[in-house]
Amino acid sequence: MPDYIAIHSSPQLLQQAKQYAVAQGTSLSRLVTEHLAQLTTLPMNTQRATEVLTLLKNYSEDQLSRQEIMKLLNLDYGELILMMAEHQLPLPSLSESELQPMVTQFVKLWRESL
């Protein structure tokens, strides 16, 4: 059996809230209950946001590979780049094994353009 709470409010606000609930196809009780549920999960969301930011910083500092961070956060590379930009974090430096093929390709294209 559910517990009950008393809400002390002005009659006008209570009436407006009831009208809003009806317009949403629900009850005032359900609106309040859902709002309380959202409020009580906020710390968990904040904790998750802190965890995500820590992971992004670790990636930025070369402590996680691109594949690791993408798997941990369930992101594709485009989403990862956007998240890094949103948090104003620099992308990690490329490893020698990733950088060398790019340099070779650049030199080849540059020479062909001369």
N, C-alpha and C positions, 0 to 999 in steps of 0.2 A: 504494500500500500504506500503511495507516495506521501511525502511530507508536504506541508503547506507553509507558505510564507505570506506575511502581510506586507502589502506595499502601501505606503502612505504617500499620496500624491494629490495634487489639486484635481477637482472634478473635471475641469476642462482638459487637462493633460491626459487623465485616464480615459476620457471619452475619445480624444484624438487617437490614443494608442489602440483602443478597441476598434475604431474605424479603420486604422491602418492594418490591423490584423485581419479584419474581414476582407479588405481590399487585396491582401496577400493570400487569401484562401486558407487562413489558419486561425488559431486562437491566440489571445493575449498570453495565456499561460504557456503555450508552446513557444511563442516568440521570446519570452523571458527565459524559459528553460534553455533554448538554443543559444541565446546570448550568454548566459552563464556558462554553458559548456565551452563556448569559444573563449571566454575569458580565462577559464581554468586550464586551457591547453596552451595559452600564450607563452608561459615559461618554457614549455617543451619546444615550441617553435623558436624561441629566442636561443635556447641551448643548441638547437640544430643549426641555426644561423651562425653561431659562434664556431661550431665544429666545421662548417663549410668554409668559413673565412680562414680558419687555421689550416685546412687542407690546401686552400688556394695559395696561402702564403708559403707553405711548404713546397708547392709546385713552383712558385715564383723563385724560390731560393734553391732550386735544383735538388730538393730532397725527395721529390716524387717524379716519376716519369709521366709523360703525357698519357700513355696508356693506363697507368695506375690511377691517375686523377680522374680520367674519363670514366673508368670502371667504377671507382668509388662513388662518384657523383651521378653516375648514369647519364652522361652528357655526350654529345658529339663534339668535335673539335670547334665548330663554329660557336656553339653555346658556351664552350669553355673560354674562348677568346672574349666573348661578350661579357661573361662574368668577371674575367680579369680586368677588363676595361671599366666595368661598373664599380669595381672596388679599387680602381686606380693602382693596380698591381702590374709591375712589368712582367713580360713573358720571360721565361728562363732562357739562359743562353743555350745555344745548340752545342751538342757534343761534337767532337772532331769527326766521328763517323757519320753524323748527320750533315755537318757543314761541308766536308770535302766534296761530295758529289755535287752539291749546289755550286761551289766555287768552280769546279771543273766545267759544269754546264754553262755557267756565266762566261768563263773565259772562252769557251768554244763559240758561244753566240756573239760575243764581243768581237772576236777575230773574224767571224763570218760577215759581220756588219761593216768591216773596214774596206 
